[in-house]
């Protein structure tokens, strides 16, 4: 799985767990809804570190909490 796919899956899991919409997350994170939608649909091929920070802030969690998931373990991520 790519980093972008892992980020999208982590976001989907947190959205479900916290029962919030993509639109609400985008607003909380200070990003355009289209940007988040592109990430979730796999259209965005370059999720930046700053975007991940914004997503964590949008969920009201730390960056470490966002990344603390097996999705981001070395064995699960494809590195080019």
Secondary structure, 3 states (H helix, E strand, C coil): CCHHHHHHHHHHHHHHHHCCCHHHHHHHHCCCHHHHHHHHCCCCCCCCHHHHHHHHHHHCCCHHHHHCCHHHCHHHCCCC
